[in-house]
């Protein structure tokens, strides 16, 4: 990227050697719980969904055709999600202009299936982009920043509150996976900022003792699958949800058939065989300030207040805080 650099050195004896160099900072526009990053391609203004659950950046087929982006019909890519498997092609983007930065030319993006994105949304900016540096997700303040860190083994966050942290799991830098606990059961979560809400697969729900006939299940709306078809979302109450030292009592979490049974190469909502049990969605990110160290494989976070889980699929709907009570969290003291 061609950007101005701004250095920020953390204070304190324990962190004296930790230096963060801010590469770029982007303002984001919120659509419900989803963060949209403004961009330009060949002079046309578009928005990209910030998608930490996607291995590869995707662009809408209609926009790619309108901008006459060169296509690679022999990429061999396949995407798996929502119980479906689909072939993907690739296109080449000559330049992606972002606020205060221009990504290098000849970026390769997966061509998303038709009707995957709504008007004005060009696609999903995936972890092939975000994993190139440390990333601060500050959605409560509508901003995202990228950093280079040096000697930051302890709490390298660019804010003053002492953060909680968890180690990232797996060896794939393009997947941000971490361990959580629901009702005392250890589960693997994929951080997916393109998922409007935190949602578990039915396979995981059954592991936690939830059956489709459970009387506590409630209809929570619908998502669209990778083929544009609707997916029913239901929700169920649990005793507790824990991540790091943060514990939430009586959370209500969404459940859906989102998972294909075969491992895929790209796209949000990857295969269950990829190793994860639930998507930690944008609702969780909207209640936290988060710093992801891709190289050190750590995630640091503080609770910023407000609802943590939003079991309804209507991201624009306001509703009472029915998704649990935070009983302990860093940043909430």
C-alpha positions as CSV (number, residue, x, y, z in Angstrom):
1,X,0.0,0.0,0.0
2,X,1.0,3.6,-0.6
3,X,0.2,5.3,2.7
4,X,1.7,7.6,5.2
5,X,3.2,6.0,8.3
6,X,2.5,7.1,11.9
7,X,4.4,5.5,14.8
8,X,2.8,4.9,18.2
9,X,5.0,3.6,21.0
10,X,3.2,2.0,24.0
11,X,4.0,3.4,27.4
12,X,4.8,1.5,30.6
13,X,7.9,-0.5,31.7
14,X,6.5,-3.8,30.6
15,X,5.7,-2.5,27.2
16,X,8.6,-0.1,26.6
17,X,10.0,-2.1,23.8
18,X,6.7,-2.6,22.0
19,X,6.3,-0.3,19.0
20,X,3.3,-0.2,16.7
21,X,3.6,1.5,13.3
22,X,0.2,2.3,11.9
23,X,0.1,1.5,8.2
24,X,-3.4,2.7,7.5
25,X,-6.7,3.6,9.1
26,X,-10.0,3.3,7.4
27,X,-13.4,4.8,8.3
28,X,-16.2,2.2,7.9
29,X,-19.9,2.6,7.2
30,X,-22.2,0.3,9.2
31,X,-25.1,-1.5,7.7
32,X,-26.7,-3.0,10.7
33,X,-23.9,-5.0,12.4
34,X,-21.9,-5.3,9.2
35,X,-18.9,-3.0,8.5
36,X,-18.5,-1.7,4.9
37,X,-15.3,-0.3,3.6
38,X,-15.6,2.4,0.8
39,X,-13.4,1.8,-2.2
40,X,-13.0,2.7,-5.9
41,X,-12.4,0.4,-8.8
42,X,-11.6,2.1,-12.2
43,X,-13.1,5.3,-10.7
44,X,-16.4,3.7,-9.7
45,X,-17.4,4.0,-6.0
46,X,-18.2,0.7,-4.3
47,X,-18.4,-0.8,-0.8
48,X,-16.7,-4.0,0.3
49,X,-17.9,-6.0,3.3
50,X,-15.1,-6.6,5.8
51,X,-15.0,-10.4,5.8
52,X,-12.6,-12.0,8.3
53,X,-14.3,-15.4,7.6
54,X,-13.4,-15.4,3.9
55,X,-10.0,-16.9,2.9
56,X,-10.1,-14.9,-0.4
57,X,-11.5,-11.5,-1.4
58,X,-14.6,-11.8,-3.6
59,X,-16.2,-9.4,-6.1
60,X,-19.7,-9.3,-7.3
61,X,-20.2,-10.8,-10.8
62,X,-22.3,-8.0,-12.1
63,X,-19.8,-5.3,-11.0
64,X,-16.9,-7.3,-12.5
65,X,-18.7,-7.6,-15.8
66,X,-19.7,-3.9,-15.8
67,X,-16.1,-2.9,-15.2
68,X,-14.8,-5.4,-17.8
69,X,-12.4,-7.0,-15.4
70,X,-10.2,-9.7,-17.0
71,X,-11.5,-13.2,-16.1
72,X,-9.7,-16.4,-15.4
73,X,-12.1,-19.2,-16.3
74,X,-9.6,-22.0,-15.3
75,X,-8.9,-21.1,-11.7
76,X,-10.4,-24.3,-10.4
77,X,-11.6,-22.6,-7.2
78,X,-14.6,-24.0,-5.4
79,X,-16.6,-22.4,-2.5
80,X,-18.5,-24.4,0.1
81,X,-21.1,-23.0,2.4
82,X,-24.7,-23.2,3.5
83,X,-24.8,-26.9,2.5
84,X,-23.8,-26.1,-1.1
85,X,-20.8,-26.4,-3.3
86,X,-20.2,-24.0,-6.2
87,X,-17.4,-23.4,-8.7
88,X,-15.7,-20.0,-8.6
89,X,-13.8,-18.1,-11.3
90,X,-11.2,-15.4,-10.7
91,X,-10.9,-11.8,-12.0
92,X,-8.0,-9.4,-12.0
93,X,-8.6,-5.9,-10.5
94,X,-6.1,-3.4,-11.8
95,X,-6.2,-1.2,-8.7
96,X,-8.2,-1.1,-5.5
97,X,-8.4,2.5,-4.2
98,X,-9.1,2.7,-0.4
99,X,-9.4,5.8,1.8
100,X,-5.8,7.1,2.0
101,X,-4.3,4.1,0.3
102,X,-4.1,2.3,-3.0
103,X,-3.6,-1.5,-3.0
104,X,-1.1,-2.8,-5.5
105,X,-2.3,-3.5,-9.0
106,X,-3.3,-6.8,-10.5
107,X,-5.2,-8.0,-7.5
108,X,-6.9,-11.4,-8.0
109,X,-10.4,-11.8,-6.6
110,X,-12.8,-14.6,-6.7
111,X,-15.9,-14.0,-8.7
112,X,-18.9,-14.2,-6.4
113,X,-22.0,-16.1,-7.5
114,X,-24.8,-14.0,-9.1
115,X,-27.1,-12.0,-6.7
116,X,-24.8,-12.7,-3.8
117,X,-24.5,-9.1,-2.8
118,X,-27.0,-6.2,-2.7
119,X,-26.8,-3.0,-4.7
120,X,-23.7,-1.0,-4.1
121,X,-21.8,-3.7,-2.4
122,X,-18.9,-4.9,-4.6
123,X,-18.0,-8.0,-2.5
124,X,-16.1,-9.2,0.5
125,X,-12.6,-8.1,1.4
126,X,-11.2,-11.3,2.9
127,X,-8.3,-12.4,5.0
128,X,-5.9,-12.6,2.1
129,X,-6.0,-8.8,2.5
130,X,-6.3,-8.4,6.3
131,X,-3.7,-11.1,7.3
132,X,-0.9,-9.0,5.7
133,X,-0.6,-7.0,8.9
134,X,-2.0,-6.7,12.4
135,X,-5.5,-5.4,12.4
136,X,-7.5,-3.3,14.9
137,X,-11.2,-3.7,14.6
138,X,-12.9,-0.8,16.3
139,X,-16.4,-1.1,15.0
140,X,-18.0,0.7,18.0
141,X,-16.2,3.8,16.7
142,X,-16.6,2.9,13.0
143,X,-13.0,2.4,12.2
144,X,-10.5,-0.3,11.2
145,X,-6.7,0.2,11.3
146,X,-3.7,-1.9,10.1
147,X,-0.3,-2.0,12.0
148,X,3.1,-3.4,11.9
149,X,4.4,-4.4,15.3
150,X,7.9,-4.8,16.7
151,X,8.7,-6.7,19.9
152,X,5.1,-6.8,20.9
153,X,4.7,-10.1,22.8
154,X,2.6,-8.6,25.6
155,X,-0.6,-6.5,25.1
156,X,0.3,-4.7,21.9
157,X,-3.0,-2.8,21.7
158,X,-3.1,0.8,20.6
159,X,-5.5,1.7,23.4
160,X,-4.9,2.3,27.1
161,X,-7.3,-0.3,28.7
162,X,-5.7,-3.6,29.7
163,X,-7.0,-6.2,27.2
164,X,-8.0,-9.8,27.5
165,X,-6.5,-12.2,25.0
166,X,-6.8,-15.6,23.4
167,X,-4.4,-17.6,21.2
168,X,-5.5,-18.2,17.6
169,X,-5.8,-21.8,16.6
170,X,-4.7,-23.6,13.5
171,X,-1.8,-22.8,11.2
172,X,-3.8,-21.1,8.5
173,X,-3.1,-17.3,8.6
174,X,-6.1,-16.8,6.4
175,X,-8.4,-18.1,9.1
176,X,-8.9,-16.3,12.5
177,X,-10.0,-19.2,14.7
178,X,-10.1,-19.2,18.5
179,X,-11.4,-21.3,21.4
180,X,-14.6,-20.5,23.2
181,X,-16.8,-22.3,25.7
182,X,-20.6,-22.7,25.7
183,X,-22.1,-24.4,28.8
184,X,-18.6,-25.6,29.7
185,X,-18.0,-27.3,26.3
186,X,-14.9,-26.2,24.5
187,X,-15.6,-25.2,20.9
188,X,-13.7,-23.7,18.0
189,X,-15.0,-20.4,16.6
190,X,-14.2,-18.7,13.3
191,X,-14.2,-14.9,13.6
192,X,-16.4,-13.9,10.7
193,X,-17.1,-10.1,10.5
194,X,-19.4,-10.7,7.5
195,X,-21.8,-12.8,9.5
196,X,-24.4,-10.4,10.9
197,X,-24.7,-12.5,14.1
198,X,-23.0,-15.2,15.9
199,X,-24.3,-18.6,14.8
200,X,-23.6,-22.2,15.3
201,X,-24.2,-25.2,13.1
202,X,-26.8,-27.7,13.9
203,X,-24.0,-30.3,14.3
204,X,-22.6,-28.1,17.1
205,X,-26.1,-27.5,18.6
206,X,-26.7,-31.3,18.8
207,X,-23.4,-31.7,20.6
208,X,-24.7,-29.2,23.2
209,X,-27.9,-31.2,23.6
210,X,-30.2,-29.1,21.4
211,X,-32.6,-31.0,19.2
212,X,-34.8,-29.6,16.4
213,X,-37.8,-30.3,18.6
214,X,-36.5,-28.4,21.6
215,X,-39.3,-26.2,23.0
216,X,-36.8,-23.3,23.7
217,X,-36.0,-22.9,20.0
218,X,-37.4,-19.7,18.5
219,X,-37.6,-18.5,14.9
220,X,-35.1,-15.7,14.4
221,X,-35.3,-14.9,10.7
222,X,-33.3,-15.9,7.6
223,X,-29.9,-15.5,5.9
224,X,-29.1,-16.0,2.2
225,X,-26.8,-18.9,1.2
226,X,-24.0,-18.8,-1.3
227,X,-26.6,-19.5,-4.0
228,X,-28.9,-16.7,-2.9
229,X,-31.5,-19.1,-1.4
230,X,-32.9,-18.4,2.1
231,X,-31.6,-20.3,5.2
232,X,-33.8,-20.4,8.2
233,X,-32.3,-19.1,11.5
234,X,-33.4,-20.3,14.9
235,X,-32.1,-19.4,18.3
236,X,-31.7,-21.2,21.6
237,X,-30.8,-20.1,25.1
238,X,-27.6,-21.4,26.9
239,X,-26.3,-21.1,30.4
240,X,-23.0,-19.3,29.6
241,X,-20.6,-18.3,26.9
242,X,-16.9,-17.8,27.7
243,X,-14.0,-16.4,25.6
244,X,-10.8,-15.7,27.4
245,X,-11.7,-14.3,30.8
246,X,-15.0,-12.8,29.5
247,X,-18.1,-14.6,30.6
248,X,-21.7,-14.0,29.4
249,X,-24.6,-15.6,31.3
250,X,-27.8,-16.8,29.7
251,X,-26.8,-15.9,26.1
252,X,-29.2,-16.6,23.3
253,X,-27.4,-17.8,20.2
254,X,-28.5,-18.4,16.6
255,X,-28.5,-21.9,15.0
256,X,-28.6,-22.7,11.2
257,X,-27.7,-25.2,8.5
258,X,-24.7,-23.2,7.2
259,X,-22.1,-25.8,6.8
260,X,-21.2,-27.8,3.7
261,X,-19.8,-31.3,4.4
262,X,-16.6,-30.9,2.2
263,X,-13.7,-28.6,2.8
264,X,-13.5,-25.6,0.6
265,X,-10.8,-23.2,-0.8
266,X,-12.4,-19.8,-0.3
267,X,-15.5,-17.9,0.9
268,X,-17.1,-17.0,4.2
269,X,-18.8,-19.9,6.0
270,X,-16.3,-22.6,5.1
271,X,-16.7,-26.3,5.7
272,X,-17.3,-27.9,9.1
273,X,-14.3,-30.0,8.1
274,X,-12.2,-26.9,8.3
275,X,-12.3,-27.5,12.1
276,X,-14.7,-24.8,13.5
277,X,-17.9,-25.2,15.3
278,X,-19.5,-21.7,15.1
279,X,-19.1,-18.3,13.6
280,X,-18.2,-15.6,16.0
281,X,-20.0,-12.8,14.1
282,X,-20.2,-9.1,13.7
283,X,-22.6,-8.8,16.7
284,X,-19.6,-9.8,19.0
285,X,-17.3,-7.4,17.1
286,X,-19.7,-4.5,17.6
287,X,-19.5,-4.9,21.4
288,X,-15.7,-5.1,21.5
289,X,-12.5,-3.5,20.4
290,X,-10.3,-6.1,18.9
291,X,-6.6,-6.4,17.8
292,X,-5.5,-9.4,15.7
293,X,-1.8,-10.3,15.5
294,X,-1.6,-12.5,12.4
295,X,2.1,-13.4,12.8
296,X,2.0,-14.0,16.6
297,X,-1.4,-15.8,16.3
298,X,-3.1,-13.9,19.1
299,X,-6.3,-11.9,19.5
300,X,-6.6,-9.1,22.1
301,X,-9.9,-7.5,23.0
302,X,-11.8,-5.3,25.5
303,X,-15.5,-5.1,26.0
304,X,-16.9,-1.8,24.9
305,X,-20.5,-2.2,26.2
306,X,-23.9,-3.0,24.9
307,X,-25.4,-6.3,23.6
308,X,-22.9,-9.0,22.7
309,X,-25.2,-11.4,20.8
310,X,-28.1,-10.5,18.5
311,X,-30.1,-13.7,17.9
312,X,-32.3,-12.0,15.4
313,X,-31.2,-12.1,11.7
314,X,-32.6,-8.6,11.1
315,X,-29.4,-6.6,11.7
316,X,-31.3,-3.3,11.5
317,X,-33.9,-4.2,14.1
318,X,-33.6,-2.7,17.6
319,X,-34.6,-5.0,20.4
320,X,-34.2,-5.3,24.2
321,X,-30.9,-6.8,25.5
322,X,-32.1,-10.4,25.6
323,X,-28.9,-12.1,24.6
324,X,-27.3,-12.4,28.0
325,X,-25.5,-10.4,30.7
326,X,-21.8,-9.9,30.7
327,X,-20.7,-10.9,34.2
328,X,-16.9,-10.3,33.7
329,X,-15.0,-8.6,30.9
330,X,-11.8,-6.6,30.5
331,X,-12.7,-3.0,29.8
332,X,-16.0,-3.2,31.7
333,X,-14.5,-2.8,35.2
